[in-house]
Amino acid sequence: MKQILYALGLSVLLFSCKQNQKNAVIYSPRTLTANEKFNAAQPSADSVFTIYKHNSEKDAPISGTEAFGIKFKDTVVSIQVNKADSSAADKFSYVQPVNTQQTTFLVQLANHPDLATAFYLIAFKDDKLNVISLNRPSTGKQDGKFTTGLNKIGRGGYLINNDFFITNVNAQVYLIKRQNPEERIQGEFILNSPDKSTLVFLQPSSLYEVHYESDEVFTQPLSKPAPATADLSGWIKDNFNWEKNKKGITFLKFSDSNRIVDIKEFG
């Protein structure tokens, strides 16, 4: 968490105090538009956002960890959690800027029981505050297993519940193409391509691969189950190669020494 706070930089003031809840505004989160960008510049020399630490002596403990809040200008940002009632939340267990302008933050609600609905973007866009829900309804039988929250993909960005990819630096958000539109990808993320644009998910009998920039997908059948996670790296190195198709998109494919390779595949 200390590293997360350090990344906020000098432009965002961190302080520990109890905020005046009369200045809180409840924002109803909207849904995401496909491939939306959130990289607006700060409108003035001072940041429009302030990140603060809740006073642990006065506020209820947050599962033994620190909790943080966000102010937009002079108002506390509170998110309407359930449209059916007036419940709202202004405490976050995770706060991370995802663009160099520091006008877009990826947040996770504190003490929220459902990872599928716990993540939001809080962003300054079109001269106003936007709160975007990072949740897509799913009916997958193994959602409990594959709804794992946030997965940081190196320096490239953040994968949220196998459903969203948020690029670092410019905060572009992609909807990850599902195999079945009604359910999130029923597989474990294991690998990103060398060009950082193809995500690979391990399933019982295949590798499901998504080039998130184009929505092009590839399924690599497996002749036998993959080894335990600890042995995946060597297994992939010994049995698969990254190959470009005719469109220049990179996918991980089974390496068959007897296969005749058309040189055009690499063009």
C-alpha positions as CSV (number, residue, x, y, z in Angstrom):
1,M,0.0,0.0,0.0
2,K,2.9,2.4,0.7
3,Q,4.1,1.9,-2.9
4,I,0.6,2.7,-4.1
5,L,0.5,6.0,-2.1
6,Y,4.0,7.0,-3.3
7,A,2.8,6.7,-6.9
8,L,0.2,9.3,-6.3
9,G,3.0,11.9,-6.5
10,L,3.3,15.4,-5.1
11,S,0.3,16.7,-6.9
12,V,-2.1,14.7,-4.7
13,L,-2.1,15.6,-1.0
14,L,-2.3,12.8,1.5
15,F,-3.5,13.6,5.0
16,S,-5.1,11.8,7.9
17,C,-8.2,13.4,9.2
18,K,-11.9,13.0,9.5
19,Q,-13.7,14.6,6.6
20,N,-16.8,16.7,6.9
21,Q,-19.5,14.4,5.5
22,K,-21.8,17.3,4.8
23,N,-19.5,18.0,1.9
24,A,-20.0,14.5,0.5
25,V,-21.7,14.0,-2.9
26,I,-23.2,10.6,-3.9
27,Y,-22.4,9.6,-7.5
28,S,-24.3,7.0,-9.3
29,P,-21.8,4.9,-11.4
30,R,-22.4,4.6,-15.1
31,T,-21.5,1.8,-17.4
32,L,-18.4,1.8,-19.6
33,T,-18.4,2.7,-23.3
34,A,-16.3,0.3,-25.3
35,N,-12.6,1.2,-25.5
36,E,-13.1,4.4,-23.6
37,K,-10.1,6.6,-22.7
38,F,-9.7,8.6,-19.5
39,N,-6.6,10.8,-19.9
40,A,-7.9,14.3,-19.4
41,A,-5.4,17.0,-18.2
42,Q,-5.6,18.7,-14.9
43,P,-7.7,21.9,-15.5
44,S,-5.4,24.0,-13.3
45,A,-2.0,23.9,-11.6
46,D,-3.6,22.3,-8.5
47,S,-5.0,18.7,-8.7
48,V,-8.8,18.4,-8.7
49,F,-8.4,15.3,-6.5
50,T,-7.2,14.8,-3.0
51,I,-6.5,11.4,-1.5
52,Y,-6.9,11.2,2.3
53,K,-6.6,8.5,4.9
54,H,-9.6,7.9,7.1
55,N,-8.9,8.5,10.8
56,S,-8.7,4.9,12.2
57,E,-9.4,6.2,15.7
58,K,-12.8,7.5,14.8
59,D,-13.8,5.3,11.9
60,A,-14.6,1.6,12.1
61,P,-11.6,-0.6,11.3
62,I,-11.3,-1.8,7.7
63,S,-10.4,-5.5,8.1
64,G,-7.2,-4.5,9.9
65,T,-5.9,-2.4,6.9
66,E,-5.9,1.3,6.0
67,A,-8.9,2.8,4.3
68,F,-8.8,5.8,2.0
69,G,-11.1,8.4,0.6
70,I,-11.1,10.7,-2.4
71,K,-12.2,14.4,-2.6
72,F,-13.1,16.0,-5.9
73,K,-12.3,19.7,-5.4
74,D,-14.0,20.3,-2.0
75,T,-16.4,17.4,-1.9
76,V,-16.0,13.8,-0.7
77,V,-16.7,11.3,-3.4
78,S,-19.3,8.7,-2.3
79,I,-20.4,6.0,-4.6
80,Q,-24.0,4.7,-4.8
81,V,-23.4,0.9,-4.4
82,N,-26.9,-0.3,-5.0
83,K,-29.4,1.5,-7.2
84,A,-32.3,-0.2,-5.3
85,D,-31.6,1.7,-2.1
86,S,-29.6,4.7,-0.9
87,S,-26.6,2.9,0.3
88,A,-23.3,4.6,-0.5
89,A,-19.6,4.0,0.2
90,D,-16.7,6.5,0.5
91,K,-14.0,4.2,1.8
92,F,-11.6,2.4,-0.4
93,S,-9.0,-0.3,0.3
94,Y,-7.2,0.4,-3.0
95,V,-6.6,3.7,-4.8
96,Q,-4.3,3.8,-7.8
97,P,-3.8,6.5,-10.5
98,V,-3.8,5.0,-14.0
99,N,-2.8,7.9,-16.1
100,T,0.2,10.3,-16.0
101,Q,-2.1,13.3,-15.6
102,Q,-3.4,11.7,-12.4
103,T,-7.0,12.5,-13.3
104,T,-8.2,8.9,-13.3
105,F,-8.1,6.5,-10.3
106,L,-8.8,2.8,-10.1
107,V,-10.4,2.1,-6.8
108,Q,-11.7,-0.9,-4.8
109,L,-14.4,-0.5,-2.2
110,A,-13.3,-1.4,1.3
111,N,-15.1,-4.3,3.1
112,H,-17.1,-5.2,0.0
113,P,-18.1,-8.9,-0.1
114,D,-18.4,-9.1,-3.9
115,L,-15.2,-8.6,-6.0
116,A,-17.3,-8.5,-9.2
117,T,-18.9,-5.2,-8.1
118,A,-16.1,-3.7,-5.9
119,F,-14.1,-1.9,-8.6
120,Y,-14.7,1.5,-10.1
121,L,-12.9,4.2,-12.0
122,I,-13.1,7.7,-10.6
123,A,-12.2,10.2,-13.4
124,F,-12.2,13.8,-14.4
125,K,-13.5,13.8,-17.9
126,D,-15.5,16.2,-20.0
127,D,-15.0,18.9,-17.3
128,K,-16.9,16.8,-14.7
129,L,-16.4,13.9,-12.3
130,N,-17.2,10.5,-13.8
131,V,-17.7,7.3,-11.7
132,I,-17.6,4.2,-13.9
133,S,-18.6,0.7,-12.7
134,L,-16.2,-2.1,-13.7
135,N,-18.7,-4.8,-13.5
136,R,-20.3,-7.0,-16.2
137,P,-23.1,-9.4,-15.1
138,S,-22.1,-13.0,-15.5
139,T,-23.8,-16.4,-15.1
140,G,-20.7,-18.6,-15.3
141,K,-20.8,-21.8,-13.3
142,Q,-17.2,-21.1,-12.0
143,D,-17.5,-17.4,-11.5
144,G,-16.5,-17.8,-7.8
145,K,-13.2,-19.3,-8.9
146,F,-12.3,-16.9,-11.6
147,T,-13.7,-13.6,-10.1
148,T,-10.3,-12.9,-8.5
149,G,-10.3,-9.1,-8.5
150,L,-7.3,-7.1,-9.7
151,N,-4.3,-8.6,-11.5
152,K,-1.5,-6.2,-12.3
153,I,0.0,-7.1,-15.7
154,G,3.6,-5.9,-15.4
155,R,3.9,-2.3,-16.3
156,G,1.2,-2.6,-19.0
157,G,-1.9,-2.2,-17.0
158,Y,-4.5,-3.9,-14.9
159,L,-6.8,-6.9,-15.5
160,I,-10.1,-6.8,-13.6
161,N,-12.0,-10.0,-13.0
162,N,-11.1,-11.4,-16.5
163,D,-13.4,-8.7,-17.9
164,F,-11.6,-5.4,-18.2
165,F,-8.1,-4.4,-19.2
166,I,-6.9,-0.9,-18.2
167,T,-3.7,0.4,-19.7
168,N,-1.3,2.3,-17.6
169,V,-0.1,5.8,-18.5
170,N,-3.1,6.8,-20.7
171,A,-6.0,4.9,-18.9
172,Q,-7.6,3.3,-21.9
173,V,-10.2,0.7,-20.9
174,Y,-10.9,-2.4,-22.9
175,L,-13.8,-4.8,-22.6
176,I,-12.2,-8.3,-22.8
177,K,-14.0,-10.4,-25.4
178,R,-15.7,-13.3,-23.7
179,Q,-16.1,-16.8,-25.1
180,N,-19.7,-16.8,-24.0
181,P,-21.3,-13.3,-23.9
182,E,-23.2,-14.3,-20.8
183,E,-20.3,-15.3,-18.6
184,R,-16.8,-13.9,-17.8
185,I,-13.9,-16.0,-19.1
186,Q,-13.9,-19.3,-17.2
187,G,-10.1,-19.6,-17.0
188,E,-7.0,-18.4,-15.2
189,F,-4.9,-15.6,-16.6
190,I,-1.4,-16.9,-17.0
191,L,0.5,-14.9,-19.7
192,N,0.8,-11.7,-21.7
193,S,2.3,-11.7,-25.1
194,P,5.8,-10.1,-25.7
195,D,4.1,-7.1,-27.4
196,K,1.8,-6.8,-24.4
197,S,-1.5,-7.0,-26.3
198,T,-2.6,-10.7,-26.1
199,L,-3.9,-12.1,-22.9
200,V,-3.7,-15.9,-22.4
201,F,-6.2,-17.7,-20.1
202,L,-5.7,-21.4,-19.1
203,Q,-8.7,-23.6,-19.2
204,P,-9.0,-27.3,-18.6
205,S,-8.6,-28.3,-22.2
206,S,-7.4,-25.2,-24.0
207,L,-5.7,-21.9,-24.0
208,Y,-8.2,-19.0,-24.7
209,E,-6.3,-16.0,-26.1
210,V,-7.6,-12.5,-26.6
211,H,-6.0,-9.7,-28.5
212,Y,-7.7,-7.0,-26.5
213,E,-7.0,-4.1,-28.9
214,S,-8.8,-5.8,-31.8
215,D,-11.1,-8.3,-30.1
216,E,-9.6,-11.1,-32.2
217,V,-9.4,-14.4,-30.3
218,F,-7.6,-17.7,-30.7
219,T,-8.3,-21.0,-28.9
220,Q,-5.3,-23.4,-28.7
221,P,-6.6,-26.9,-27.8
222,L,-4.5,-28.9,-25.3
223,S,-3.9,-32.6,-25.8
224,K,-3.4,-33.1,-22.1
225,P,-4.0,-31.0,-19.0
226,A,-1.4,-28.4,-18.1
227,P,0.9,-29.0,-15.2
228,A,0.6,-27.2,-11.8
229,T,1.0,-23.4,-11.9
230,A,4.5,-23.7,-10.5
231,D,5.6,-25.6,-13.6
232,L,3.7,-23.6,-16.2
233,S,6.6,-21.5,-17.4
234,G,8.8,-24.4,-18.4
235,W,5.9,-26.3,-20.0
236,I,5.0,-23.3,-22.1
237,K,8.6,-22.7,-23.1
238,D,9.0,-26.4,-24.2
239,N,5.7,-26.7,-26.0
240,F,4.6,-23.4,-27.5
241,N,5.8,-20.5,-29.6
242,W,4.5,-17.0,-30.1
243,E,3.5,-16.6,-33.7
244,K,2.1,-13.7,-35.7
245,N,-0.9,-14.2,-38.0
246,K,-1.4,-12.4,-41.3
247,K,-2.8,-9.4,-39.5
248,G,0.3,-9.1,-37.4
249,I,-1.5,-10.3,-34.2
250,T,0.6,-12.5,-31.9
251,F,-0.9,-15.7,-30.5
252,L,0.6,-18.5,-28.5
253,K,0.5,-21.7,-30.6
254,F,1.6,-25.3,-30.0
255,S,5.1,-25.9,-31.3
256,D,5.0,-29.0,-33.6
257,S,8.4,-29.8,-35.0
258,N,6.7,-31.8,-37.8
259,R,4.4,-29.0,-38.9
260,I,5.3,-27.3,-42.2
261,V,5.3,-23.6,-41.5
262,D,4.3,-21.1,-44.2
263,I,6.6,-18.1,-44.1
264,K,3.6,-15.9,-44.7
265,E,2.4,-16.6,-41.2
266,F,5.1,-14.4,-39.9
267,G,4.5,-11.6,-42.4
